[in-house]
Structures are given as structure tokens and as C-alpha cells.
Amino acid sequence: MTPDSFWSRKLELLAERKSSSGRGDVDRSKLDALKLMIKNWEKSVISSETPERKDVFENSSGIPLKRVYTPSDQTGLEYSRDLGLPGEYPYTRGVYPTMYRGRPWTMRMFSGFGSANQTNKRLKYLLKEGETGLSIAFDMPTLYGYDADSDRAEGEVGKCGVSVSSLLDMETIFAGIPLDQISTSMTINAPAAVLTTMYAAVGEKQGVPLAKLRGTVQTDILKEYIAQKEWAFPPDAHLRIIRDMMIFCTDRMPLWHYISISGYHIREAGASAVQELAFTLADGFSYVELGKNAGLDVDKFVPRFSFFFNCDMDFFEEIAKFRAARRIWANVLKEKYGAKNPRSMLLRFHTQTSGVSLTWQQPLNNVVRTTIEALAAILGGTQSLHTNSYDEAWALPTEEAVTVALRTQQILFEETGLADVADPLGGSYYIESLTNEMEEQAYRYFEKIDQLGGVLEAIKQGYIQREIASTSYIKTQQLESGQRSIVGVNKYDVAEEKPIDYLKVNPTLSKKVASRLRALKRRRDNVRVRKSLEDLRKAFEDEKANSIFPMLECVRSYATLQEIMDVGRNVFGGWKEPVLV
Amino acid sequence: MSSQTLENQRSIPQRKIRILVAKPGLDGHDRGALVLSRAFRDAGMEVIYSGLLPTPEQVAQMAIDEDVDVVALSLLNGAHMTAFPKVVHFLKQKGGRETIVIGGGIIPDSDKPKLERMGIIGNFGPGTSLKTIVDFITDSVKKKRERLPKSGVKSRKKKPRTPPKSRKQTSRQK
């Protein structure tokens, strides 16, 4: 594979923008005077009697920070080329012309635990409390494609989300919730295609046609190998199934976001903001190439892509990250992949506040952390937002904690004036400089990954995983040494009497779920199940076939999640990651 | 990791501490396990990492095959009450009765005494400093070696327990 010169050309352009020779908007005649003014001021600062707290100031990605930013930091910035107006290329200032004046971001709270029945109740509660979109968390066995009665599921059923073993569970989760009136986000990757077909089958039963189903399934398997590590098959097999989904959904589920390219987990695994930005977008470009190579038209399938980012505590860096992400995506889609449809160039994203930033110590402080992170996500122009609950460093959140988290968003929208002006920090000398800097660092990673042979190769070599592990180790050491502070953890810590109340999952749950599954296996038409699984096997074995049609038939016949995934495990095998330690 | 910790390590006369860092079961959250693996290595230990998704029995087998002093188990998916005791069970079955088993992850206080009774000590939560964990391990191994100067000597005595100084477990979860 020959490295693409696109990245190096882009880097040259960015270097030119940064150097004073760049032809930006700044008035040259006034620039020299400004520079002299800054020089004199610097002298007075240095000779000042009040020393600064540290010798070096840098943000959480290690970008060195100046005392103050001025027009001299953006001599190469051209407003129309680099920023534009909201809803206009390159979308730095937001993807919609009216942004939150039109409608607020979607307040989408991730939930799901225990049995399908319990989750159904929680979803209905959240809808009643004013939530505008559903978001489902699955338990570990479901995420790895095992049924609740599997040996591998022991002790894990319903622990980190809801357990789904068959269409029956999905029917229960969505009982009384009309699928044509809501949008649903499902956080699942390795078995994403199976869950999509299950959702489609629930729609069929409710009489809602495929073309009307709205929602998102995460599907982003590349970040699984990079960060979250929830896979079932080798990467090439998963990518092939994603290709099948792209084709199926482009054709039949036009409102379905079949992939949500996720930086969230990359960040939680220890990446810096720059790494989150770079690796997530690099994954996105890989999926563009996957669809292109399958013969799809970029402007037909890319508009269904959406993104999912983390928002941590370094306030300005996060805002700059979101702005840089939009500009990079628009530039690359247009210039490298030849997109013409503006919707292919729009980077729309969901944000979740940082889970890692939450502390189990002094848990009420987490309300403050989440508020600051939510504020940065909104100032960064997010399309939807999940705010974490203050008790989540310990366990799944209680209803009280979830309500506070949702109210946080409602307060930000209703009481602050935050939603009245698009990209209110645009034009800030600091924010624009930081946006440029993060953009440039992301391009350096794109070039490096390209030199390694692309994202898939970089994953197989362990490069991306090791980059993240290094950052994460350095961060931990900074905390140890006191170079980095977390209130309640290594500063202002107190002896704490006891953790707060938390939600516990019923220990008898797994038995109940398993017996329900056994009953289903007796009741269903097992001849039809076997036939549908056999057809799926044939489709998996034929690289050219589209596996989604036979998968939908498996789901309809109540074949279980594991039965379906086992067909894949038999055909494709499993996966062992490269040595990282 | 401070160089002082490294010095403490070197002062131990016996062989280097061999430690298996393991993630039994369906849990891909490996950030902590990877950070700790590096920290243990920086502290002078010989580190073996299980990789992801081994069963508890496979973890126990690795511990035996690698002849480790310590198995450090990490789980953040809430399955510690099932997976950790299973590792201990298989360790005993396979002749690893004296292997020190340390737990870590999202472990509620109310589970800690139960885990300790089953022979899983430490049970460190998020935010525990690396030094606390390294010192705990060094100390546990030192005590075990004093008690069992020759490797392979069986003992009916209970394993020594040394709760880390900085973590007071003052009360139980309701």
C-alpha cells in the first residue's frame, strides 16, 4: 500500500497557515505593531514580582499554552475558508444554520439494566420525564454475542445493561413504545447487525415499515479493537458484515444510522483529546473506504454516518476538539473522497460526558464535573448529549441520580441562554488557535497511520493501542506525582464513611432470564430456526452474499443471539489481539 | 513510579516477584490492567498479562504454568463475585493454593469482606494510587516468603492479610 500524499499536502497547507507568511484575514500593517506590543508586555511579565504557578502550562493533550492569545496567533486564518457560517462548509461553527435556536440538542440518556421488563419500565419513565430519544445499554454477554444461559455469561447477566438473547427480549423492551414515534440508540458493536435486524423485526410486529425506523446502532468495530475490546470475530469478518449492513440500510432503512463512529471508548481507554480526535476520524475514513470499495456512492451512504465523542474536563480543549472534528471531516470528505452532497460532509455527533472523570470519592462533586463537561459539549455544538449520573463511578445509576443528570441538561437549556447563539466562542483567539493546533496534530496521526498501511494494519500491529496505553500510563503517573490534581482523589481528600446508595441488580435475575430462554427454545419452530441458521452460514461463507437478509430471517424465527453469532464464530473464527504488555 | 519504590524492590533478597495480571471473563476494560502491568514492571516485577477474555480456569492454568507469586485480577463489569472465587477454586484444584490472589475494579465495600474470606485480598477501587498497590503486593509476597521460606511447602495457616493503610473500610454497604 502506498502512502497517500493527501495527508502530507494537507500538513504543508496547515504549516503555511500557521506561519506568518499565510495569507489570512489579519491586517498586515497592524500586525507588526501588535507584535511589538506583545514583546514589551512579555518583558514586563517576566520582570514582574508575581511569579507564575508553573514553569510550563500545557493542556491535557500536552499542547503548550501561551499566557494569552491575540490576532497574531492566527495570521493565516481565513474566515470564509476555515470557519464559514453555521450550516455552511466547512461547518467549523456548527452543522445547522440555526443550531439550538431551531431545536435543542437531543437529551438522550443511556439506560438499560437487568431484564427486558425492567428496562422497559425505565425507558417509559425517562420518556415521561421529558427525554426525547431512547438509548439502550446491553450487558456483557449480549455485547460479546452470548446468550444469558451460556457458561460464559455466568455472573454477568443484566450487570452492565439489559440482557438480550432473542427477539422475544427486544419485543419486551419496546412493549408499548411505538417505534415510529421515537428514535432509539443501541450501544452494541460486534452483534450490531443482529440487533438491527431484531429492531426491524419488532417494527414489523408493530406494523412500522423498515423505512420509518429511526435510530442509531453503534457498529463501530474498529474502535473495539482499539479500545473497548468487545469483538466476536477477526476484524476483516466484522468489516464484511458492516459492509453488508451499509448496503442493506442504504437501500431499505434510509433513516437508520447504521454506524456511530466512536471516540468515547478510545478516550475512556486513556487516549488524549488529540488521540480521540485523530483515531476516531481515521476510523471514519476507513468506513468511507469500506463503502466505496463495496461500490456504494459516497453521497448515498456517508450521510448516514454519525459520530460519538467524549467530553472531559479540559474545557477549552474539548470545545476546540469538536470544532476541529467538523472541519477535518468536511475537508477530507470533499477533497479526498470527492463528496458533493453537503450531508456527507456534515459531522453530526452525540456526546457523553466523561465516565473516567467521575470519582467514587465525594460523589456529589460529580454533578459539578458533569455540568462543566455538558457545557463544553453544548458550546462545541453537539447534536445530542448524555450526562452521566454522579453515582456511576460505583455502579449503575439510581433513578434519583439519573434525574439529576437529566435536569442538568434541562437547566443548561432553559436557564442559561446557552442555546440562543451558535458557536458563541468562535473567534476567540485562544479557541481558534487551539482548534488549528488540534487539527494539525490529527493530520500528523492520519499520515502516520497511512504510512503503517491504514487503520486495520495499525491495529493489527498494536500501534494505536500502544499509543493510547502510553498516554494513559503517563496520565496515571502525573496523578501519582501530584502534577495533575483530582479533587477528592489526590487533593482535598477526606476519610470517607461509606459510599452512597447504589442500584443493585437482582441476583436471581440470570436464573429467570435463562428459564425464559429455555421455554422459548421449546416453543419456537425449531425446524425453521435450523433452516435459517444454515442459510446464514452459507451467506457468511460466500464473501459476495449479503448476510443481512438471512440474518433477519434467523431473528424472525427466534433463533437466539448466540446461535446466530456461533454461526459466525464457526465460519470466521475468533480473535487474539497483538501483545500489548 | 518513584525510584524509591524501585529501590525497595531491589532490596528483596529472593527472586523477583512474578505476577500475572488477568482479566477473567467478558470484560474488555483493560485500561487499569495495562497501566498496572507497566507499573509492576517499573517496580521491578516480572509481569505476565493474560490478554482478554480468558475463562477463570484458563487464568488459574496460566498462573500455574507461569509459576507466579501473585495473580492480580481486574474486573469492571460487576462479575467479580462470580469470577474471582472461580479463579481461586481452580488455583486450589491445580495446586496453586499458596498463590496470592489480589482483586481490583469496581468492587462495592459490601463485597470486600466476602471476597477476603474466599482468599481474594486487596480489592482496590478506582483511584487507588499505584504505589499503594505495588507496596501491598511487595508486602504480601515478603510475608509469604517469610512464612514459607521454601517454595512448594504447604501450609494450613491462613494467608496473611494486610489492608493498605490509606484505605479505611469503616463501614459496610447497607
Interface residues (C-beta under 8 A of the other chain):
Chain A: M140 P141 L143 Y144 Y146 R152 A153 E154 G155 E156 K159 C160 E224 Q228 K229 E230 E268 A269 G270 T359 W360 Q361 A393 W394 A395 A469 S472 Y473 T476 Q477 L479 E480 I486 V489 N490 A495 E496 E497 K498 P499 D501 Y502 V505 K576 E577 L580 V581
Chain B: M1 S2 V21 G25 L26 D27 G28 H29 D30 R31 L34 V35 S37 R38 A39 V47 Y49 G51 L52 L53 T55 N77 G78 A79 M81 T82 A83 I106 P108 D109 G125 P126 G127 S129 L130 K131 K168 T170 S171 R172 Q173 K174
